Amino acid sequence: MYYENDFLKQDLERHRELILDGPVSTTILLLSLPTLMMGLIMSAIPMIGGLLLNNISGIGTGYERGGHGY
């Protein structure tokens, strides 16, 4: 069993061989990578949206007015 290091440039047969005959930990990581990336993006969207809305609406944390918070 020979696996190339460049996973994206492999053909379909090598992908199938890696998934079926490769190490379990590598297979699980490769198959779960799209889901993990989607989770990171979905968790970042509310944070980025909140920062943009606070910046546009002028509602800050109070640090720009002397740090009093009111």
TARA-V485719 format. One record per backbone hydrogen bond with DSSP energy under -1.0 kcal/mol. CO is the residue of the C=O (numbers start at 1). NH is the residue of the N-H. If there is no record, write none. Layout:
[[CO | NH] [CO | NH]]
//
This chain:
[[5 | 7] [7 | 10] [11 | 15] [12 | 16] [13 | 17] [14 | 18] [15 | 19] [16 | 20] [17 | 21] [18 | 22] [23 | 27] [24 | 28] [25 | 29] [26 | 30] [27 | 31] [28 | 32] [29 | 33] [32 | 36] [33 | 37] [34 | 38] [35 | 39] [36 | 40] [37 | 41] [38 | 42] [39 | 43] [40 | 44] [41 | 45] [44 | 48] [45 | 49] [46 | 50] [47 | 51] [48 | 52] [49 | 53] [50 | 54] [51 | 55] [52 | 56] [53 | 57] [62 | 67]]
//
